[in-house]
Amino acid sequence: MKKNNLQNIILDNIDVKNKIQRISLEILEDNIDEKKIIFFGISDNGKIIAKRIITNINKISKINLDQINVNINNINDIKFDKNFNANKISLVIVSDVSYSAKTLQLVISKLINYNPSKIKTAVMINRDHSLFPVKINFSGLNLSTSVNEHVDVEVNRDNEFTVYLN
């Protein structure tokens, strides 16, 4: 993998904050009549993004918001960090980058058993290489890349994001 440098930055921390703010508003608009939304943050970056979305929505809405953290191991076993009731609740799965949409599909397949009112997906970067039947509902940036290119999302100690294309 190439070393990340200034020439291949596609989003800096300010860009990422703006993208998350826009995604937050789109999610709120899509769920304006809902009483509750549960966000499912995939891996470390998805958890941070989900938390920021919740913070943004809480500033302007009284909708009940909750966050569940999702961990997926090497054999695609999905674990949630706490118990939840999603019956007739709006769910949003949050990740940093959608490559093939496989991870999103795995989580959707598990969550469908909880009888939600709807399941939507939110990603910072949608690479448009979906191999699975998953629609990205909310994205910060749609990025058409070659399969040889790689998107790296780095988060520093202050939870500031930088996104690189290598």
VEXDREN-2710 file (C-alpha; in Angstrom, 1 decimal):
% VEXDREN-2710
k/r/px/py/pz
1/MET/0.0/0.0/0.0
2/LYS/1.2/3.5/-0.8
3/LYS/2.0/5.9/2.0
4/ASN/-0.8/8.4/2.5
5/ASN/0.3/12.0/1.6
6/LEU/-1.3/15.4/0.9
7/GLN/-1.6/14.7/-2.9
8/ASN/-4.1/11.9/-2.4
9/ILE/-6.4/13.4/0.3
10/ILE/-9.9/13.3/-0.9
11/LEU/-11.6/14.6/2.3
12/ASP/-10.1/16.5/5.2
13/ASN/-11.7/16.7/8.6
14/ILE/-13.7/19.8/7.7
15/ASP/-15.1/18.1/4.6
16/VAL/-16.0/15.0/6.7
17/LYS/-17.8/17.1/9.3
18/ASN/-19.8/18.8/6.5
19/LYS/-20.6/15.4/4.9
20/ILE/-21.8/14.0/8.3
21/GLN/-23.9/17.1/8.9
22/ARG/-25.6/16.7/5.5
23/ILE/-26.1/13.0/6.1
24/SER/-27.6/13.8/9.5
25/LEU/-30.1/16.2/7.9
26/GLU/-31.1/13.7/5.2
27/ILE/-31.7/11.0/7.8
28/LEU/-33.8/13.3/9.9
29/GLU/-35.8/14.3/6.9
30/ASP/-36.4/10.7/5.9
31/ASN/-37.5/9.9/9.5
32/ILE/-39.4/13.0/10.4
33/ASP/-42.5/11.1/11.4
34/GLU/-40.7/8.4/13.4
35/LYS/-40.7/8.2/17.1
36/LYS/-37.3/6.4/17.3
37/ILE/-34.3/5.7/15.2
38/ILE/-31.6/3.1/16.1
39/PHE/-28.2/3.6/14.5
40/PHE/-25.9/0.6/14.0
41/GLY/-22.2/1.7/13.8
42/ILE/-20.1/-0.9/12.0
43/SER/-16.5/-1.2/13.4
44/ASP/-14.6/1.7/14.9
45/ASN/-15.1/4.4/12.3
46/GLY/-18.8/3.6/11.8
47/LYS/-19.3/3.9/15.5
48/ILE/-17.7/7.4/15.5
49/ILE/-19.8/8.5/12.5
50/ALA/-23.0/7.2/14.1
51/LYS/-22.3/9.1/17.3
52/ARG/-21.7/12.3/15.3
53/ILE/-25.0/11.8/13.4
54/ILE/-26.9/11.3/16.6
55/THR/-25.2/14.5/18.1
56/ASN/-26.2/16.5/15.0
57/ILE/-29.8/15.3/15.0
58/ASN/-30.2/15.8/18.8
59/LYS/-29.4/19.5/18.3
60/ILE/-32.5/20.0/16.1
61/SER/-34.9/17.2/16.9
62/LYS/-36.6/15.4/19.8
63/ILE/-36.7/12.0/18.0
64/ASN/-35.5/9.3/20.4
65/LEU/-32.1/8.1/19.1
66/ASP/-30.1/5.1/20.1
67/GLN/-26.8/3.6/19.0
68/ILE/-25.8/-0.1/18.8
69/ASN/-22.3/-1.0/18.0
70/VAL/-21.7/-3.8/15.5
71/ASN/-18.7/-6.0/15.5
72/ILE/-18.0/-8.6/12.8
73/ASN/-15.3/-11.2/13.1
74/ASN/-13.4/-13.0/10.4
75/ILE/-16.1/-15.6/9.9
76/ASN/-18.8/-13.0/9.4
77/ASP/-20.3/-13.6/12.8
78/ILE/-22.1/-10.4/13.9
79/LYS/-22.3/-9.3/17.5
80/PHE/-24.2/-6.3/18.9
81/ASP/-22.8/-4.5/22.0
82/LYS/-26.2/-4.4/23.7
83/ASN/-29.7/-5.9/23.5
84/PHE/-32.4/-3.9/21.6
85/ASN/-36.0/-4.0/20.4
86/ALA/-36.3/-2.9/16.8
87/ASN/-39.9/-4.0/16.2
88/LYS/-41.5/-1.4/14.0
89/ILE/-38.5/1.0/14.5
90/SER/-36.5/2.8/11.9
91/LEU/-32.9/1.4/11.6
92/VAL/-29.8/3.1/10.0
93/ILE/-26.7/1.1/9.4
94/VAL/-23.6/3.4/9.5
95/SER/-20.2/2.6/8.0
96/ASP/-17.2/4.6/6.7
97/VAL/-16.7/3.1/3.2
98/SER/-18.9/0.8/1.1
99/TYR/-16.6/-1.3/-1.1
100/SER/-18.7/-4.4/-2.2
101/ALA/-21.6/-3.8/0.3
102/LYS/-21.0/-7.3/1.7
103/THR/-20.7/-6.1/5.3
104/LEU/-23.9/-4.0/4.9
105/GLN/-25.7/-7.0/3.5
106/LEU/-24.6/-9.2/6.4
107/VAL/-25.9/-6.7/8.9
108/ILE/-29.2/-6.2/7.0
109/SER/-29.8/-9.9/6.8
110/LYS/-29.4/-10.1/10.6
111/LEU/-31.5/-7.1/11.4
112/ILE/-34.4/-8.1/9.2
113/ASN/-35.3/-10.7/11.8
114/TYR/-36.1/-7.9/14.3
115/ASN/-39.1/-6.7/12.3
116/PRO/-38.1/-3.1/11.8
117/SER/-40.3/-0.5/10.0
118/LYS/-37.4/0.2/7.6
119/ILE/-33.6/-0.3/7.3
120/LYS/-31.5/2.3/5.6
121/THR/-27.7/2.6/5.0
122/ALA/-25.4/5.6/5.5
123/VAL/-21.7/5.6/4.5
124/MET/-19.1/8.3/4.3
125/ILE/-17.7/7.0/0.9
126/ASN/-19.7/4.9/-1.5
127/ARG/-17.3/3.4/-4.0
128/ASP/-19.9/2.1/-6.4
129/HIS/-18.5/-1.4/-6.6
130/SER/-21.5/-3.1/-5.0
131/LEU/-21.5/-6.9/-5.5
132/PHE/-24.6/-7.3/-3.3
133/PRO/-28.1/-6.0/-3.6
134/VAL/-27.7/-3.1/-1.2
135/LYS/-28.8/0.4/-1.9
136/ILE/-26.7/3.2/-0.2
137/ASN/-29.4/5.6/1.0
138/PHE/-27.2/8.3/2.5
139/SER/-23.6/8.9/1.4
140/GLY/-21.1/11.7/1.9
141/LEU/-19.3/11.1/-1.4
142/ASN/-20.0/8.8/-4.3
143/LEU/-16.6/7.9/-5.6
144/SER/-16.2/5.9/-8.8
145/THR/-12.8/4.2/-8.5
146/SER/-11.0/1.3/-10.2
147/VAL/-10.8/-1.9/-8.3
148/ASN/-7.0/-1.3/-7.9
149/GLU/-7.5/1.9/-6.0
150/HIS/-8.1/1.8/-2.2
151/VAL/-9.8/4.3/0.0
152/ASP/-8.2/4.7/3.5
153/VAL/-10.1/6.4/6.3
154/GLU/-7.8/7.5/9.1
155/VAL/-8.9/8.8/12.5
156/ASN/-6.4/10.5/14.8
157/ARG/-6.5/10.7/18.6
158/ASP/-8.9/13.6/18.5
159/ASN/-11.3/11.6/16.3
160/GLU/-10.5/13.8/13.3
161/PHE/-11.0/12.1/10.0
162/THR/-8.9/12.2/6.8
163/VAL/-9.8/10.2/3.7
164/TYR/-7.2/9.2/1.2
165/LEU/-7.3/7.5/-2.2
166/ASN/-4.4/5.2/-3.0
END
